[in-house]
């Protein structure tokens, strides 16, 4: 589970401090599907990034499975992500010089998995891209790239799956495919899923919706019992 | 299309530079280093030239000099006497190699005997200052400091030279007419002509250089006297020179040295040019969006090109000026490096010519190397801003205008290079070789990148943009690549960094490869020279030469040596001569002065006669005289190379002038000689009897244990004061020292091109910085540790270094071989250890510079980087 206490993030921009996140406290139980919504600049993506340990907060504590990650070193954070966290970016961020299969295999290889390539094929099959494994990102469509990114995020069966506007760069139909995929993984494998979106229809699938406004939690609404509403 | 800027372009260029000047650090340093090298050498050469002009009279110590290797005949003396009484002052200077002995031991020295009034020009310096006056009062000498140190003497002590004893009147500090001590047999000793007679060192056949110095009254032109002397003396082996042409060897040596230094400096500039191209390309890549916006707002390609071309030239100008200033500062470093073998006082004076030339070359290089990347601006499409994915490189050929402009700039640059070198032939050859080397480097770099792709099993074409190629095209390629599934992530990523779109690998390979090539080639040539002159001495080579043994001392000398356990010494007769006629046609010195290999015509030949074929000699043509020959022509055996150069074959006749008498022979055999065996070797060997009656001396060679060297030397000098013992090890040591000093200067200049190469490397890596950070952060985001990212970088840099090392080393071998074969005429020695070192050092250097340029990436946090996308 994810526990966040009094989390603040301030950045200096052009010589003055800008508050991105302001005193956020939040608990996400294991296996929950949480959607974080809010307008642009409300701090959604920053919050998600901080949960993944991809930046250090100005103040506050983030604990994953009871372990505070805010004091971990860069490398400890990297290992933590490798073991526990899968991350899907809005703009995919696939490595352009690696094929789809190799991109998916990267986290597995980092974890020292000898069957990385084999497993990557299985993951690609799971996202319906078994035929595209040898293609480079630039040779794939946006939807395909994002499915590869989801497969990569899920490669190590992480307990926590974080998705930052995963459909933001996709058309509706393709976006729907990706979101179905994420929800299925959340269900089938019991991963905690945190989804950042400004799309209300996507948020509707979630067990719980948090609305951020100017770096603060404006509302926190539990839609239904866990695993309840699912399309 | 005009590239000349208008006001708007200038304004925009200034704004761009003002906002982004930090980006141009590498650009700036690249140009500055190259220009610094050129201006440094240019100013150095100018100062050196000026110093020689200033000291010209002093360098000869006279207005006119007549130089000969043998004493003047009475007839010659009469001719000389004719010049007296026209206000011309004259003196005789003798120079020879001799032995000095003191209680502490013996030492080979270079002896010079002068007459009162020496020198006519320049200053003789000694410590104490009035010591030179003592030369002509009683048996006193001036001795070089090294002699005092080696023999443990001080001023006032006594020294034995030849048959006479001398008091050391002072320390010899400087002789004006001894500027180029590039090679020296030993410490210098100065005495009077009278004292030299007392030593009895000058015997018939002794190796003495006689110089007759003339001081002319104002009204007489040195050239006229020179002409008169040259035409009245029957002996064409005399050399008459005026102060205007004094120290021709020194002058030629310095001219060649500065020419080579200038060419090495040019390499630094070319490497800098590669860096400029890389910087400009990287800068424009970041500016693609700006350019697209400018175009969307209605700016024409020409305007945009003007903006960036103006900006580039301005930066090039500033960089060139800074480099020229640095070049002037190099004058602090260069003269001390040459000081040890040059006694000319160099004083720094600023000269405009090298300065302006250097700045012009910097600007032209900037223009030439930035033109290509800049012209790609024209292919940027305005719709670029509407897409997030930016194609890596704007496609399209530079067009005809670019080719023409490029050719013109290249021509202008080549012209300046020729001007800098001062020799059309050398500079032309050099530029040709450099262009060929750059071409080869480009080709090799391209191959290396292809190879990396092949090994990594990549299937996408290089330079893939947002337009994905059709799957069919890829399927075709798949069969031709080597897929190594076992390749770990670190290796695969490191390899991929070499061939990825926008990779700077080729730039790095070329620029680092050039640097490696130059430095290593210099090293290889140096090693070959040293090996040729010393390191290949066979185990049974003699360690001592005893020279100037008179015929009447021959038996006593052999006895002395036998008593001391050296029964195996070889005594070889030597007869000094000059080439007189070939096949009956007289050899005229002046016909061969300027010709290549003229040396074979004009040099002094040491002849010998011998019964049997000398050791290490092989007859390759004809027959050795095993049976007595018919009367009439004497038989002579010629060394292979000399026969080739002089056009001699079996049956040719060759005549020598031996102190006025002519001896001729018919060539009956041609020999191959192992010159490196350190024994007495000869170009011409006559059959016994042919040289009877000629003035001759004997040379003895002996192998002596190091512990025996000093006692033996002392015994020989005591018994035969006129005999000089030459320790081969000492001679080789001093040759090695000079070679070392010269190559140090060249290496110093070559170091600038290595430095430029490092800057290009750092700049090229910095250009890919954004990409690197981005990918490193993706890897971190999915769980890679800093170690993994560092590992990927290390693999990339090591591979780059290895490839650059291998390519540069290969070209260095070719270059060194060519220089050795065609310029220096030395044998080729393959040196695997030096090559392995070259590759290893390149790898280490590349990894080091790579990490220094990128280690900060490792500590970055992923989120800020990835969010910025």
Contacts between the chains, C-beta under 8 A, distances in Angstrom:
chain1	res1	chain2	res2	distance
A	45	B	867	6.2
A	46	B	863	7.3
A	46	B	867	7.6
A	49	B	862	7.6
A	49	B	863	3.6
A	49	B	866	7.7
A	49	B	867	6.8
A	50	B	863	7.3
A	52	B	781	7.1
A	52	B	863	7.7
A	54	B	777	7.9
A	54	B	780	7.6
A	54	B	781	5.9
A	54	B	861	6.3
A	54	B	862	4.0
A	54	B	863	3.7
A	54	B	866	7.2
A	55	B	861	4.6
A	55	B	862	7.2
A	55	B	863	3.7
A	55	B	864	6.0
A	56	B	861	6.7
A	74	B	780	7.6
A	74	B	785	7.8
A	74	B	786	5.8
A	74	B	859	6.7
A	74	B	861	7.8
A	75	B	785	4.2
A	75	B	786	5.5
A	75	B	787	7.0
A	78	B	780	5.4
A	78	B	783	5.3
A	78	B	784	5.8
A	78	B	785	4.7
A	78	B	786	7.4
A	79	B	783	6.5
A	79	B	785	6.6
A	80	B	783	7.9
A	81	B	780	7.8
A	81	B	781	6.7
A	81	B	782	6.7
A	81	B	783	4.5
A	82	B	782	7.1
A	82	B	783	2.6
A	82	B	784	7.8
A	83	B	783	7.4
A	87	B	781	5.7
A	87	B	782	7.3
A	89	B	866	6.4
A	91	B	388	7.1
A	91	B	869	5.5
A	93	B	778	5.1
A	93	B	781	7.4
A	93	B	866	6.2
A	93	B	869	7.2
A	94	B	778	8.0
A	95	B	493	7.8
A	95	B	775	6.0
A	95	B	778	5.9
A	95	B	779	7.6
A	96	B	500	7.1
A	96	B	501	7.2
A	97	B	458	7.5
A	97	B	493	7.5
A	97	B	496	3.9
A	97	B	497	7.5
A	97	B	500	4.5
A	98	B	492	7.5
A	98	B	493	7.7
A	98	B	496	7.0
A	99	B	459	7.7
A	102	B	492	7.2
A	105	B	489	8.0
A	106	B	489	6.3
A	106	B	779	7.1
A	106	B	782	5.7
A	106	B	784	7.9
A	107	B	782	4.6
A	107	B	783	5.5
A	109	B	488	7.0
A	109	B	489	4.4
A	110	B	489	6.7
A	110	B	779	7.8
A	110	B	782	6.9
A	110	B	783	5.0
A	110	B	784	5.4
A	110	B	788	6.5
A	111	B	783	7.2
A	117	B	485	6.0
A	134	B	459	6.7
A	134	B	474	7.8
A	134	B	478	7.4
A	135	B	468	8.0
A	135	B	471	7.5
A	135	B	474	7.7
A	136	B	460	4.7
A	136	B	464	6.7
A	136	B	468	7.8
A	138	B	389	7.9
A	138	B	460	7.5
A	138	B	464	5.2
A	138	B	465	7.2
A	138	B	466	6.4
A	138	B	468	5.5
A	139	B	460	7.1
A	139	B	464	7.6
A	139	B	468	3.8
A	139	B	469	7.0
A	139	B	471	7.5
A	139	B	474	7.5
A	140	B	468	7.5
A	152	B	782	6.6
A	153	B	782	7.9
A	156	B	783	7.6
